[in-house]
Amino acid sequence: MMEFLNEILTWITSGIYDFATETFAWVIIKVTIFKIESQLFLMGYAWDVAKEILVQLNISQEIKSALSALPTQTVEHLNFFNIINGINLIINAFMTKFVMRFLGI
């Protein structure tokens, strides 16, 4: 019986620190994993929202109408250097960044 009480006293004096350290480490790991998984989910959601905003704003049609006003040789040069794809990519990235900031990611 005395040995049992002695073990309890040892756990109270030194074991509580180890227990608290392991518990807090476990909690911090779980919170970190939850935060990373929620950010990944919200990034996908932000991309879906950004695509819908771009569809609603009809950005691609505006780009096509602006390109139709340019001479054909200029449009061919822009297509050769993939400038049009670059503009589209930048607009998509800007809209996704806007939505991600709105969501607080």
PyMOL commands that set and color helices and strands:
alter all, ss='L'
color gray80, all
select helices_A, chain A and resi 2-57+59-68+72-80+83-103
alter helices_A, ss='H'
color red, helices_A
deselect
rebuild
show_as cartoon
